[in-house]
Every structure is written in C-alpha cells, then in structure tokens.
Amino acid sequence: MKKSLTKIRVRYGETDQMGVVYYGNYAQYLEQGRTEWLRELGFSYKWMEENNVQLPVVNLNVDYKRPARYDDVLTVTTTLKKMPTVKIEFQYEIHNEANELLISATTTLAFIDTKTNKLRKAPDYLLEKLEAES
C-alpha cells in the first residue's frame, strides 16, 4: 500500500526537562506524516474540508520503544494499511537518525460528511487515485 516518509526535527518545546520528547507530541508527528501522505496523493486536509469531507481520528494506538530527544531528526513512515471504506487506517514507524525504531503506531480515521455530520464512504477521487497508484 502507499507509503510516505516525512522528516521532522524535534523542537525544544516538545521535550521535557530531560530533553526527551513528551509522549503526547507523537500524535502530532503522526498527523504530520498523514498530512504529507495525503499531500503526496495530490490532496490536502484543507481541500477535502472545503469539499465537505472531514477526517477525525477515532482510534490511536502507540507502542513506545525508545525516546526521541531534542534536536533529533526523525523519519515518520506512514503506510496505508488497506483500501479505505468509511474509515481509513494507517500504520506508522518513527526512526531516529541512527535508524533506531522509536515508536510504532496505528490510527483509524472516519470519513465524515460536513453537511450532514454523518459517516460517509471514502470519496471517489481518493479511491481512484489509490487504485491508480497500486
């Protein structure tokens, strides 16, 4: 399935007094990975929202292996787990510059129609692009 790599440098404000990334910040790194994954397909969250589709996270699971530290350059690997339906599922790995696995994670997001505020199926434009890429 479609995969994307995103580089992120850990900022000072994302760490605790020991210089270790605060665990809650990993969710933001995963979001950056998803955003870039989507952008590489030719879409953005902003464009999708302007076209009446929202993607709230309905599940997040993170397995912490090693800490990231201030000024590390991280690589977020974002992989689509399977073709989307009313939900889209991603798998992630974050590695440091030494290629050590820091976390593995998964997220599930739901497709919501902004006009009705109800679940909807994945937009055809997204499915068509994913099918063309595979």
C-alpha positions, 0 to 999 in steps of 0.5 A: 500500500502507499507509503510516505516518509516525512522528516521532522526535527524535534523542537525544544518545546516538545521535550521535557526537562530531560530533553526527551520528547513528551509522549503526547507530541507523537500524535502530532508527528503522526498527523504530520506524516498523514498530512504529507501522505495525503499531500503526496496523493495530490490532496490536502486536509484543507481541500477535502474540508472545503469539499465537505469531507472531514477526517477525525481520528477515532482510534490511536494506538502507540507502542513506545520503544525508545525516546526521541530527544531534542534536536533529533531528526526523525523519519515518520513512515506512514503506510496505508494499511488497506483500501479505505471504506468509511474509515481509513487506517494507517500504520506508522514507524518513527526512526531516529537518525541512527535508524533506531525504531522509536515508536510504532503506531496505528490510527483509524480515521472516519470519513465524515460528511460536513453537511450532514455530520454523518459517516460517509464512504471514502470519496471517489477521487481518493479511491481512484487515485489509490487504485491508480497508484497500486 
